[in-house]
């Protein structure tokens, strides 16, 4: 550096090689290992949600969870006692969900089938004593029954009832949200002028910013009364109300992804179609929509995933009674709502607790598969389609 | 492809007549109705909540404690609880999310299997139902980490092994992580390649380039991500149902190991478990209104910043 003229430098393959710098090396390693944590989180979520449901799989290992239960018995009874009295004082008011969930489930179903369970409080006490004494074998055999009576002399964890409830709500929600969101997406990407597009898109996407508890609250307070006046059904909160509310939550997801899919159809498709003399509507429905089918399929899948796992809306607007019927105006109970409403009342290690975690693992696996299908199958198809292979 | 060329099979050939105009208009009209319907629903929800919530909505309502068994008074502790929740959540999620986004845009090689796996896990995180995060928080943070900490430091005395703000915030951080990663990644992608290349050509190392060129350019993306995450975290209830939210507390939380009240949870319990739902209706609507104002205004700010980033990209 001292001499005015730099020395003539010679470059050899060795001198041009990247030098090893510790700080560089560390930075890269730290950053990538932090990024890999997100993979670890997925595994951790599965492991820990599944781990808590493991007692269900330890057949013949009965004594394990029993000790825990007896210690906290007192507190639990109080909870149920309070809930029951609250229900009896004001049935069918706005307070329906959380309060009516116990009464309707345990009340109706238990009383019909269990002659000895005349009062709910007694049932709880009995359950504490007999608790977890039936082994895992017994619990499993009840999974495929249609009754969800987790707290009783003879607890039955009929997942079928919950599955049907969840499916009912999901179907209703998708029947409403699917067509609405896709038609709106078609309008935005194919017909709307650029100026309108810039107004419509943020507004509909704003619906995604609504917390689900707000949608649930709205459904429970306003929609329920509104639709009851129209259809005149008995139970104010039911699968239909839940479905409508969940449709509101699913619309922005389906809309955004289908709109993306529609907009990513190459412009040449549109131009070719218009040049052939097709009208705008014909182009949209016969050319662009079919070309974007995989993307729209993905949108619907993710919409289903959202509705399937939605907790707060299900808790607040579906009535939370595990009734088995095809009538959309009956109360239902979904998987997610069951976890949400009962987890706080169970005791660590109890069968009921494990069953709820087991439901959680099912939900997790289901949403994982939905996402994987949407990601790999659909994307592969889209790419193939647009590259003309 | 061959079908489209043949004129006789052209699906449009049949409709070339007078009926076309009406049909065309009807089809466009139906899609338009769908848009109008969605926007109308949105306006109705907003309108009803604002209309019903306005009478109770006041500074006093926001700044006072609930009284008389939560049938009167305000929502101050719920608001503070929500603030603490989103702050702790941001402290945990923002660095983590930013670093992951930097890895994905700067270090990950194209077509690398590991980067694809990271991306896939992030998308999965985004679609996992929020209640599962609640279960995870209970199973991992409370039962595993918390109880482990108690046995290690407190001689088994119950201190961390129960629901509290820290566990609720960390659970919420996991939930909002994808939001931050996506925003930061998007803004990193708008930084021109030439800037990075210029920096490297001047002799800066990769880490120096990231630290001094890429990172400063991504600040607005980090902000958008944080704001969106806060908006999401303030509104979610399912993950905190069993990781720390409390029905009613007479005092504000003093440490991270305290339980807390939360706006969304407050709406939920007031509308489903309150002793007199009918009487507390105005409070419920006003609380919902506060929650909605909080989340929507945050979202609006994020949308504005994001549109600026996008304009810069063009």
Interface residues (C-beta under 8 A of the other chain):
Chain A: X21 X23 X24 X27 X28 X30 X31 X32 X34 X35 X36 X37 X38 X39 X41 X42 X44 X45 X48 X49 X51 X52 X86 X90 X93 X94 X95 X96 X97 X98 X99 X179 X180 X181 X183 X184 X186 X187 X188 X190 X191 X192 X200 X202 X203 X204 X206 X207 X209 X210 X211 X212 X213 X214 X215 X216 X217 X218 X220 X221 X222 X248 X251 X255 X276 X277 X278 X279 X280 X281 X282 X284 X285 X286 X302 X305 X306 X308 X309 X310 X311 X312 X315 X316 X336 X339 X340 X343 X344 X348 X356 X357 X360 X363 X364 X367 X368 X370 X371 X372 X375
Chain B: X4 X10 X11 X12 X15 X16 X20 X23 X24 X27 X28 X30 X31 X32 X33 X34 X35 X37 X38 X39 X41 X42 X45 X48 X49 X96 X99 X100 X102 X103 X104 X106 X107 X108 X114 X117 X118 X120 X121 X122 X123 X124 X125 X127 X128 X129 X130 X131 X132 X133 X134 X135 X136 X138 X139 X140 X143 X144 X174 X177 X181 X205 X206 X207 X210 X231 X234 X235 X236 X237 X238 X241 X242 X264 X265 X267 X268 X269 X271 X272 X273 X274 X275 X277 X278 X281 X284 X285 X288 X291 X292 X295 X296 X299 X303
